[in-house]
Amino acid sequence: MKLYFTPGACSMAPHIVLREADLPCELVQVDLSKHQTDTGEDYYKINPKGYVPALRLDNGELLTEVAVTLQYLADQKPASGLAPRAGTMEHYRVIEWLSFIASEVHKQFGPMFNPKITAEWKQNQLNTLGRRFTYLSEQLDGNQYLFGGKFTIADAYLFTVLNWTGFLDIDLGKWPRLKDYMARIAARPAVKEAMKEEGLVK
Ligand SMILES: N[C@@H](CCC(=O)N[C@@H](CS)C(=O)NCC(=O)O)C(=O)O
């Protein structure tokens, strides 16, 4: 397999899962400002959607969309317990989390990276994100991870997008449970390795 990624972007979620599941995979860095890989290939020719992540499977197919790549990777190592078994209620719950994180958290961060964002729009996004953070914080009350004591693909995704608060100087101090959650996940060996490989930590 080959994972197309950009340091610190949402592609870090499948990168974390690859390492949590101990799956072999080649990493190819993409410069999103040029839509070019580090070997000079036109990224649009690899993934016409132009965004990361993209996963080149061993059979040559390209798989995209964070939530789907996460489920695919977890299914390659069911014993890792990174995702509940298909058909169980917990499986629907993990999909519920992935959908929530994708549309209600990940995509709410998007405009914040746009240098042309107006002050009013920025405040609006911050208010929306703040409501999501409050909901997440309530869900984590008494729980180490989104599924209680068990780290899953949903945590890999949530950690990755909440990590952007650091890039954007958004203070999580109002949500101490989220701060603890981030510290807990950042301390996992597989997460440390992924972040180190992406040049985010030493
Ligand atoms: N719907 C996509 C969104 C992926 C996405 O937002 N990727 C961002 C990085 S976090 C990106 O590559 N943006 C550059 C672009 O769209 O050209 C998914 O879930 O994978």
The ligand as an SDF file (V2000), in Angstrom:
LIG
                    3D

 20 19  0  0  0  0  0  0  0  0999 V2000
  -13.6400   14.7430    1.9680 N   0  0  0  0  0  0  0  0  0  0  0  0
  -12.2160   14.5850    2.0790 C   0  0  0  0  0  0  0  0  0  0  0  0
  -11.5870   15.8740    2.5330 C   0  0  0  0  0  0  0  0  0  0  0  0
  -10.0810   15.7750    2.5970 C   0  0  0  0  0  0  0  0  0  0  0  0
   -9.4450   17.1330    2.8840 C   0  0  0  0  0  0  0  0  0  0  0  0
  -10.1210   18.0750    3.3420 O   0  0  0  0  0  0  0  0  0  0  0  0
   -8.1410   17.2230    2.6480 N   0  0  0  0  0  0  0  0  0  0  0  0
   -7.4180   18.4770    2.7830 C   0  0  0  0  0  0  0  0  0  0  0  0
   -6.3330   18.3490    3.8310 C   0  0  0  0  0  0  0  0  0  0  0  0
   -6.9810   18.0870    5.4560 S   0  0  0  0  0  0  0  0  0  0  0  0
   -6.7350   18.7680    1.4500 C   0  0  0  0  0  0  0  0  0  0  0  0
   -6.0310   17.9360    0.9130 O   0  0  0  0  0  0  0  0  0  0  0  0
   -6.9630   19.9870    0.9200 N   0  0  0  0  0  0  0  0  0  0  0  0
   -6.3260   20.4310   -0.3000 C   0  0  0  0  0  0  0  0  0  0  0  0
   -7.2480   20.5280   -1.4690 C   0  0  0  0  0  0  0  0  0  0  0  0
   -8.4730   20.3100   -1.3110 O   0  0  0  0  0  0  0  0  0  0  0  0
   -6.7740   20.8170   -2.5420 O   0  0  0  0  0  0  0  0  0  0  0  0
  -11.8660   13.4210    2.9880 C   0  0  0  0  0  0  0  0  0  0  0  0
  -12.6310   13.1370    3.9250 O   0  0  0  0  0  0  0  0  0  0  0  0
  -10.8320   12.7760    2.7880 O   0  0  0  0  0  0  0  0  0  0  0  0
  1  2  1  0
  2  3  1  0
  2 18  1  0
  3  4  1  0
  4  5  1  0
  5  6  2  0
  5  7  1  0
  7  8  1  0
  8  9  1  0
  8 11  1  0
  9 10  1  0
 11 12  2  0
 11 13  1  0
 13 14  1  0
 14 15  1  0
 15 16  2  0
 15 17  1  0
 18 19  2  0
 18 20  1  0
M  END
$$$$
